[in-house]
């Protein structure tokens, strides 16, 4: 078909259609077969070919010395490029800088980085009351837009009993320290016996708060960074609070919230039956 003529009545279009060939390919092959002039040089792969304007080894080393110099070692190539232009110097393009750094395994963040940290999952086991406490802070909205009250709740992990709570207009480490200090003395916590679990909010990680726990010989346990479900008991308790039928969406004022929270804590400790306690209440469960 490439060199011989087609039979009468058979067109090139029909033959290509039957053989599933491209007509342009057939014509290109026929043209190469019938060409009698000098042969064209074979096509070369330009992947490894050296470009005429490529930097030589000395120039590449000069660029690397500038990139690794004390004044530019902490800067990305785009910043080094423009800094050199302000000084009236042009060494190479930004892409060439990236290519040279990649070749030397220097691409990416060039500043000293903190080693990756592995934070273990907090696993706490309570076999008796006052062995593990968990606490958190919930925001209670008021009628005034943008104004919230902070509800501090400390709960015993074994009995689900709310051992201490506080309602405040502020959220800070001083109030959390005061709450923990009063709760520890109220229940006569033996030094070294209690573990207190919390998340990583500002009141829970403040130095004055951690110093107080150290003075009381209370072991501090924290949730993992950027993990929202490492304090599930306190979160479940706050969901129970906000899903109460009589829970107001917004409180009228501080006294209104104080009265409602007082009634809720009384109900939660003495009348609410917990499925995790086999139907017992928090007050009757430990006994």
C-alpha positions in Angstrom: 0.0 0.0 0.0 2.9 2.3 0.7 4.8 1.7 -2.5 2.4 0.0 -4.9 -0.7 1.6 -6.5 -4.2 0.8 -5.2 -6.6 -1.5 -7.2 -9.2 0.1 -9.4 -12.2 1.2 -7.4 -10.3 1.3 -4.1 -9.5 4.8 -2.8 -6.9 5.6 -0.2 -9.6 6.9 2.2 -11.4 3.6 2.1 -8.2 1.5 2.5 -7.1 3.5 5.5 -10.6 3.2 7.0 -10.6 -0.6 6.6 -7.0 -1.0 8.0 -7.7 1.6 10.7 -4.8 3.8 9.7 -4.4 7.5 9.7 -4.1 9.0 6.2 -1.5 11.5 7.3 0.7 8.7 8.6 0.4 6.8 5.4 1.3 9.8 3.3 4.3 10.6 5.6 5.7 7.1 5.4 5.2 7.0 1.6 7.0 10.4 1.3 10.0 9.0 3.4 10.2 5.9 1.3 10.2 7.8 -2.0 12.7 10.4 -0.8 16.1 10.1 -2.8 18.0 13.0 -1.3 20.5 12.9 1.6 19.3 11.3 4.8 18.3 13.6 7.7 20.4 13.3 10.9 18.7 11.1 13.6 16.7 12.9 16.2 18.5 13.3 19.5 17.0 13.5 23.0 17.7 17.0 24.3 17.2 15.9 27.9 20.9 15.5 28.6 22.1 18.0 26.0 24.0 21.0 27.3 22.4 24.3 26.6 24.7 27.0 25.1 23.9 29.5 27.8 24.0 27.0 30.7 26.3 27.9 33.7 29.6 26.2 33.9 30.8 24.5 37.0 32.6 27.6 38.3 29.5 29.8 37.8 27.3 27.2 39.5 29.6 27.1 42.5 29.5 30.9 42.7 25.7 30.8 42.8 25.7 28.1 45.5 28.2 30.1 47.6 25.9 33.1 47.4 22.8 31.1 48.4 24.7 29.5 51.3 26.3 32.7 52.5 25.5 34.0 55.9 23.4 36.8 54.6 21.2 34.6 52.3 21.2 31.1 53.9 17.9 31.7 55.6 16.2 33.3 52.6 14.3 31.6 49.7 15.7 32.0 46.2 13.2 34.6 45.2 14.3 36.9 48.0 18.0 36.3 47.1 17.3 37.1 43.5 15.7 40.5 44.2 18.3 41.4 46.8 21.1 40.8 44.3 19.2 42.9 41.7 19.1 45.8 44.2 22.8 45.5 44.5 23.2 45.5 40.7 24.2 41.8 40.4 22.6 39.1 38.3 23.8 35.6 38.6 21.0 33.5 37.2 17.3 33.1 37.1 15.2 32.0 40.1 14.4 28.6 38.5 18.2 28.0 38.1 18.7 28.7 41.8 16.0 26.2 42.7 17.5 23.7 40.3 21.0 24.1 41.8 19.7 23.8 45.3 17.7 20.7 44.4 20.7 19.1 42.9 22.6 19.6 46.2 19.6 18.4 48.3 19.1 21.9 49.7 15.7 22.5 48.3 12.8 23.3 50.8 13.0 24.9 54.2 16.6 25.9 54.7 16.3 27.2 58.3 16.8 25.0 61.4 13.5 23.2 62.1 12.2 21.6 65.3 12.2 17.8 65.1 8.8 16.2 64.6 7.1 15.4 67.9 5.0 12.4 68.7 2.4 13.0 71.4 1.0 9.8 72.9 -2.8 9.4 73.3 -3.7 10.2 76.9 -5.0 7.0 78.5 -6.3 7.3 82.0 -7.8 4.6 84.3 -9.7 5.4 87.5 -10.5 2.5 89.9 -11.8 4.7 92.7 -13.1 8.2 93.3 -10.7 11.1 93.5 -8.1 9.3 91.5 -8.7 11.0 88.1 -10.4 14.4 87.6 -11.3 15.9 84.2 -12.3 19.5 83.7 -13.1 22.0 81.0 -14.7 25.4 80.4 -17.9 26.1 78.5 -19.2 29.4 77.1 -22.7 30.4 78.1 -24.2 33.1 75.9 -26.2 36.0 77.4 -28.8 38.3 75.9 -26.2 40.9 75.2 -24.6 40.2 71.9 -21.0 39.1 72.1 -21.1 38.6 75.9 -20.5 35.2 77.3 -20.2 33.6 80.8 -17.5 31.0 81.5 -18.6 27.8 83.3 -15.7 25.9 84.9 -16.7 22.3 85.7 -14.5 19.7 87.4 -15.7 16.1 87.2 -14.5 12.9 88.8 -13.8 10.3 86.1 -14.7 7.3 88.2 -18.1 8.4 89.5 -18.9 11.2 87.0 -19.6 13.4 90.0 -19.1 17.1 89.6 -16.7 17.9 92.4 -16.4 21.6 91.7 -17.7 24.3 89.4 -17.5 28.0 89.0 -19.4 30.6 86.9 -17.4 33.7 85.9 -17.5 36.5 83.5 -13.8 35.9 82.7 -11.6 33.0 81.6 -8.1 33.1 83.0 -5.6 31.0 84.8 -6.1 32.8 88.2 -9.7 31.6 88.4 -8.7 28.0 87.4 -6.0 28.0 90.0 -8.4 29.2 92.7 -10.9 26.5 91.7 -8.4 23.7 91.8 -6.9 24.8 95.0 -10.3 24.9 96.8 -11.4 21.5 95.3 -8.1 19.8 96.4 -8.5 21.1 100.0 -12.2 20.3 100.1 -11.7 16.7 99.3 -8.4 16.3 101.2 -6.5 15.1 98.1 -3.5 13.0 99.1 -0.3 14.3 97.4 0.7 12.2 94.4 -2.7 10.4 94.2 -4.7 12.6 91.8 -4.3 13.0 88.1 -6.0 16.0 86.5 -6.8 15.9 82.8 -7.6 18.9 80.7 -7.1 20.3 77.2 -4.5 22.8 76.1 -6.5 26.1 76.6 -4.7 29.1 78.0 -6.0 28.6 81.6 -4.8 25.0 81.5 -1.3 25.6 80.3 -0.5 28.8 82.2 2.7 28.7 84.3 1.0 29.8 87.5 -1.6 27.1 87.1 0.9 24.4 86.5 3.0 25.6 89.4 0.0 25.2 91.7 -0.5 21.7 90.5 3.1 21.0 91.2 2.8 22.4 94.7 -0.3 20.2 95.4 1.5 17.1 93.9 -1.2 16.7 91.3 -0.2 15.1 88.0 -1.3 17.2 85.1 -2.5 15.4 81.9 -3.2 17.3 78.7 -4.9 16.5 75.4 -2.8 16.2 72.3 -2.2 19.4 70.3 -5.0 20.2 67.8 -7.0 17.1 68.9 -10.5 18.0 70.0 -11.7 14.6 71.3 -9.1 13.8 73.9 -11.3 15.1 76.8 -14.5 13.2 76.0 -16.0 13.0 79.5 -16.1 16.8 80.0 -17.4 17.3 76.4 -20.1 14.7 77.0 -21.1 16.5 80.2 -21.4 19.8 78.5 -23.5 18.3 75.8 -25.8 16.9 78.5 -26.0 20.4 79.9 -26.8 22.2 76.7 -29.3 19.6 75.6 -31.5 19.9 78.7 -35.1 20.7 77.8 -35.1 23.8 80.1 -31.7 25.1 78.9 -32.1 28.7 77.8 -30.4 29.5 74.6 -29.3 32.8 76.2 -29.2 33.8 79.8 -30.8 37.1 80.9 -27.9 38.0 83.3 -25.3 36.5 85.6 -27.7 35.6 88.4 -30.0 33.8 86.0 -27.2 31.7 84.8 -26.0 31.1 88.4 -29.4 29.8 89.5 -29.8 27.5 86.4 -26.3 26.0 86.7 -26.8 25.4 90.4 -30.0 23.5 89.7 -28.3 21.6 86.9 -25.4 20.4 89.0 -27.8 19.3 91.7 -29.7 17.3 89.1 -26.7 15.9 87.4 -25.1 14.6 90.6 -28.1 13.2 92.3 -30.9 12.4 89.7 -29.2 11.9 86.4 -28.8 8.2 85.6 -25.6 7.4 83.7 -25.4 4.6 81.2 -21.7 4.2 81.9 -22.5 3.6 85.6 -25.1 0.8 84.8 -27.9 3.2 85.5 -26.6 4.6 88.8 -26.4 8.3 89.5 -23.1 10.0 90.1 -23.9 10.3 93.8 -24.9 6.7 94.4 -22.5 5.1 92.0 -19.3 5.2 94.1 -21.1 3.7 97.2 
